[in-house]
Amino acid sequence: MSSRYLRLDPETVRLLDSCIAQAQHAAAQLHREGVDEVMRVRLASALMEAISLGERDEERLVAFALQVVPAFREKLAKQTPPLPETHAVARERAAPAPGR
């Protein structure tokens, strides 16, 4: 059975400390009700998940953590342009239906 505890070196602890501060600040800007204990735990859990998956880039860690904030996901959805069509999809749409 694997341990649910993760050993962290001092550098990773400093990285997490910086990331949680940034994530809390950003979440406070987005979340009307502010950042409560539940939100802090959700942000911290997301950061720990990303660290356990090997992520070490500060910006990506903060963005990963912020995905637990519904307002952040809504903002992302509005900013993300639709995926471009592939040439094959464009040809299929332009081609006449079989039997016509």
C-alpha positions as CSV (number, residue, x, y, z in Angstrom):
1,M,0.0,0.0,0.0
2,S,1.4,3.4,-0.9
3,S,1.8,6.1,1.6
4,R,-0.5,9.1,1.1
5,Y,2.3,11.3,2.5
6,L,4.7,13.0,0.1
7,R,8.2,14.0,1.3
8,L,9.1,17.5,0.1
9,D,12.6,19.0,-0.1
10,P,13.1,22.6,1.1
11,E,13.1,24.0,-2.5
12,T,9.7,22.4,-3.2
13,V,8.3,23.7,0.0
14,R,9.4,27.2,-0.9
15,L,7.8,26.7,-4.4
16,L,4.5,25.6,-2.9
17,D,4.5,28.5,-0.4
18,S,4.9,30.9,-3.2
19,C,2.3,29.2,-5.4
20,I,-0.3,29.0,-2.6
21,A,0.1,32.7,-1.9
22,Q,-0.3,33.6,-5.6
23,A,-3.2,31.2,-6.0
24,Q,-5.0,32.7,-3.0
25,H,-4.5,36.2,-4.2
26,A,-5.8,35.4,-7.6
27,A,-8.7,33.4,-6.2
28,A,-9.6,36.4,-4.0
29,Q,-9.8,38.6,-7.1
30,L,-12.1,36.1,-8.9
31,H,-14.3,34.7,-6.1
32,R,-16.8,37.2,-4.8
33,E,-17.2,35.5,-1.4
34,G,-13.4,35.7,-0.8
35,V,-11.1,32.8,0.0
36,D,-12.2,30.8,3.0
37,E,-10.7,27.7,4.6
38,V,-12.4,25.4,2.2
39,M,-11.0,27.3,-0.8
40,R,-7.5,27.3,0.7
41,V,-7.7,23.5,1.2
42,R,-8.9,23.0,-2.4
43,L,-6.1,25.2,-3.8
44,A,-3.5,23.5,-1.6
45,S,-4.8,20.0,-2.6
46,A,-4.6,20.9,-6.3
47,L,-1.0,22.2,-5.9
48,M,0.0,19.0,-4.1
49,E,-1.6,16.9,-6.9
50,A,0.3,18.8,-9.5
51,I,3.6,18.5,-7.6
52,S,3.0,14.8,-7.2
53,L,2.6,14.6,-11.0
54,G,6.0,16.2,-11.4
55,E,5.0,19.8,-12.3
56,R,7.6,22.3,-11.1
57,D,6.8,25.4,-13.2
58,E,5.4,28.1,-10.9
59,E,3.0,29.6,-13.4
60,R,1.6,26.2,-14.4
61,L,1.2,25.2,-10.8
62,V,-0.8,28.3,-9.9
63,A,-3.0,27.9,-13.1
64,F,-3.6,24.3,-12.2
65,A,-4.6,25.2,-8.6
66,L,-6.9,28.0,-9.8
67,Q,-8.9,25.5,-11.8
68,V,-10.8,24.6,-8.6
69,V,-12.3,28.2,-8.7
70,P,-15.4,28.2,-10.8
71,A,-15.0,31.8,-11.8
72,F,-11.5,31.0,-13.1
73,R,-12.9,28.2,-15.2
74,E,-15.6,30.5,-16.6
75,K,-13.0,33.1,-17.4
76,L,-10.9,30.5,-19.2
77,A,-13.8,29.3,-21.2
78,K,-14.5,32.9,-22.4
79,Q,-10.9,33.5,-23.4
80,T,-10.2,30.2,-25.1
81,P,-10.8,30.5,-28.8
82,P,-12.5,27.5,-30.5
83,L,-10.2,24.8,-31.8
84,P,-9.4,25.3,-35.5
85,E,-10.9,22.9,-37.9
86,T,-8.6,20.4,-39.4
87,H,-8.4,20.3,-43.2
88,A,-10.2,16.9,-43.2
89,V,-13.2,18.3,-41.2
90,A,-13.4,21.4,-43.5
91,R,-13.4,19.1,-46.6
92,E,-16.1,16.9,-45.1
93,R,-18.3,20.0,-44.5
94,A,-17.7,21.3,-48.0
95,A,-18.3,18.0,-49.8
96,P,-21.8,17.2,-51.0
97,A,-23.7,14.4,-49.1
98,P,-23.5,11.0,-50.7
99,G,-26.3,10.3,-53.2
100,R,-26.8,14.0,-54.1
